Amino acid sequence: FYLTPDPDWLGRQDKRGAPPTLTRLVSALSQNAAEDAQIIPVSVFWGQSPDSENSPWKLLFADSWAVTGRLRRLLSIIVLGRKTRVQFSAPIHLRELIDHNKGHERTVRMAQRILRVHFRNLKAAVIGPDISHRRNLVKGLLNQPMVKQAILDEAERENISPEKAKAQALRYGNEIASDYTYTAIRFMEVVLSWFWNKIYDGIKVNHIEGVQKVAQGHEVIYVPCHRSHIDYLLLSYLLFRNGLTPPHIAAGINLNMPVIGGLLRRGGAFFMRRTFKGNPLYTSVFNEYLHTLFTKGFPVEYFVEGGRSRTGRMLQPKTGMLAITLRSFLRSSRMPIVFVPVYIGYERVLEGRTYLGELRGAAKKKESIFDIFKVIGALKQRFGQVAVNFGEPIKLAEFLDSEQPDWRKQELGPQFRPAWLNETTNRLGEKVARHLNEAAAINPVNLVALALLSTSRLALDDRAMARVLDLYLALLRKVPYSPHTTLPEGDGRALIEHVKDMDLLSEQSDALGKILYLDEQNAVLMTYYRNNVLHIFALPALLASFFQSASRMSREQILRYARALYPYLQAELFIRWSLDELDAVIDQWLEAFVEQGLLRFENNVYLRPAPSSRHFVLLTLLSKSIAQTLQRFYMTVSLLLNSGQNSISAEELEDLCTVMAQRLSILHGLNAPEFFDKSLFRHFIQTMLDLEVLKRDEAGKLSYHELLGELAEGAAKRVLPAEIRLSIRQVALHRSEDAAELVAPA
């Protein structure tokens, strides 16, 4: 039966009254307590798009929120018959409603109301919420109180008329707003279907069921990791193909190029400037536009990392968009907001050649319309597979309840900018980053890169390589990083063959067998893919490092040193476990090490294998994956100690570390450009400040805990070889003065 009567040929529909079938069912069940009836809601959608009144073609044929007559539905069937979605939902048990004993009429109305809410939420999730004409939407922004006040402030500040300030605000609105059209979405679906099939061996989608569940009744904000420009297109394509509305996507104004910009705008992109500083009118219009999208329940997508990661690591979150979202939610929490992390894992990123240059120190290039020809030229390469993993959703109201339990009762002021906003936004950004890393898709390229970059010559014989990969897989299966993390199929040899087929791994044969190695170009590029999964291996690699200089350690010793170093690894790599969870997780890893023969456990002590054994080689390779990170930590502390108390600022130390890291990289042939990444030193120094290991005086100079040197040296002895420690101390001692001159202001 239908919930409402059929409309007539002109689309008129009488929604009063109840379906006779439903009335009879309720009557029959009321008279027979042993029986039940299940109502299965069924929805039919002709086309999938948000309702945009500026597309006559779409208004005529595709599903919308307006009542549709029979003639119009007939035309929809003719035009959109191949784009029909029939969705069956979970059954509703009438017996559960009748057992409330509300009476016959109220039970019928209750069933109708439940079905209406279900259909409305499902329709919003599939075709998008009911949004207005773009031109009216932009003009409507100017009538909002906060924008009207910003217009008056702009007129006074710039000494212009309110009309001119309003016209400027309108230009900003048109610059920002997307122009969502079904035609563009459908066109892009056809083109992208060809494109994905042309370059990829397959796209794997994992855990999307959770998104389909939360999409109903929530404002969904997708927060993907950002590795490639095609992240935008890939996510929208997959959502559309899986019956979910493609989101409005925050895109940098640099992508608003001729031709490309218009197509992206029609596909849902709205454009934002790199900085809002010094332009309060633009800020107000942009904030109001986002608030409109949020409160109407239209899905939105933005990248918390800001730009694309050139190193493969998760970048430190840029919290601007998160702060705007929080302020909007504090202003109106009627529509609950949920963040959906999306990890996109490439076996070969499309911009690999560009990143290769930037990893080697080349300046970032400005985007150009001619970049599309570079993409076309790259289609001859093999790009393997792509995995798109949807992570654990973060409900904003629940997050605020844990951070600020009384946030609903607080007086927030007209700007909705409470004193706790910045700190809470930072923690939200860190939580999103951790959830993104939890959803990592580990692929063969990641594991091969991790193994070979841990060797001194970037080479292994094929049998040893297979053993290393099998070990990594066994450890990850024994101690899963998270329920949302996915592993590649096949054993070590299958992974090797896959990476060889992609021309990322070279091979040389001799009388003793085959040697697998990385050539010079791929060696740099593979650091990118290793860094994708470094957060997953950081803790086991740290534990393996303890046994490079010690042949035996008790559990208490392991826990003590791990707890001392873990906060810095966690802060840099966004590792999921809290300090309270650390002991239990370490116990799991130690058990896995013993099971794989990497350690022995005798008389309450953990023993490493004999140095000449195969298992010790495997343990050493595992430890090397985190070695450069630990070297950076030790170098920073060494330079700080040599500088003395209250004699160097955080910025000066950061510059000094960068210069010294570049020198060490040359001296030791380190093949990892991020080793001297200034942002990593900056974050490590900030983490020491946050943990109060360091403090700033009134002049901005750093002081440190009096036991820092003793503690750092003790930890370093556990995780770094003696020759590395000596080399770092020598460079820090003999070159810090020269380096300080290099970084000192003129």
Secondary structure as UniProt FT lines:
FT   TURN            9..10
FT   HELIX           20..31
FT   TURN            33..34
FT   STRAND          38..39
FT   STRAND          42..46
FT   TURN            53..54
FT   HELIX           56..61
FT   HELIX           70..80
FT   HELIX           81..83
FT   STRAND          84..88
FT   STRAND          92..93
FT   HELIX           94..98
FT   TURN            99..100
FT   HELIX           104..127
FT   HELIX           134..141
FT   TURN            142..143
FT   HELIX           145..158
FT   HELIX           162..176
FT   HELIX           182..199
FT   STRAND          202..206
FT   HELIX           209..214
FT   TURN            215..217
FT   STRAND          219..224
FT   HELIX           230..241
FT   TURN            242..243
FT   STRAND          248..252
FT   HELIX           253..255
FT   TURN            258..259
FT   HELIX           260..266
FT   TURN            267..268
FT   STRAND          269..272
FT   TURN            277..278
FT   HELIX           280..296
FT   STRAND          300..301
FT   TURN            304..305
FT   HELIX           320..331
FT   STRAND          337..346
FT   TURN            350..351
FT   HELIX           352..359
FT   TURN            360..361
FT   TURN            369..370
FT   HELIX           371..377
FT   HELIX           378..380
FT   STRAND          385..390
FT   STRAND          394..395
FT   HELIX           396..403
FT   TURN            405..409
FT   TURN            413..416
FT   TURN            419..420
FT   HELIX           421..438
FT   HELIX           444..452
FT   TURN            453..454
FT   STRAND          459..461
FT   HELIX           462..478
FT   TURN            483..484
FT   HELIX           492..501
FT   TURN            502..503
FT   STRAND          506..510
FT   TURN            511..512
FT   STRAND          513..517
FT   HELIX           520..532
FT   HELIX           534..549
FT   STRAND          552..554
FT   HELIX           555..573
FT   HELIX           579..595
FT   TURN            596..597
FT   STRAND          600..602
FT   TURN            603..604
FT   STRAND          605..607
FT   TURN            611..612
FT   HELIX           614..624
FT   TURN            625..626
FT   HELIX           627..643
FT   TURN            645..646
FT   HELIX           650..668
FT   HELIX           673..676
FT   HELIX           678..690
FT   TURN            691..692
FT   STRAND          694..696
FT   TURN            698..699
FT   STRAND          701..704
FT   TURN            706..707
FT   HELIX           708..719
FT   HELIX           722..743
//
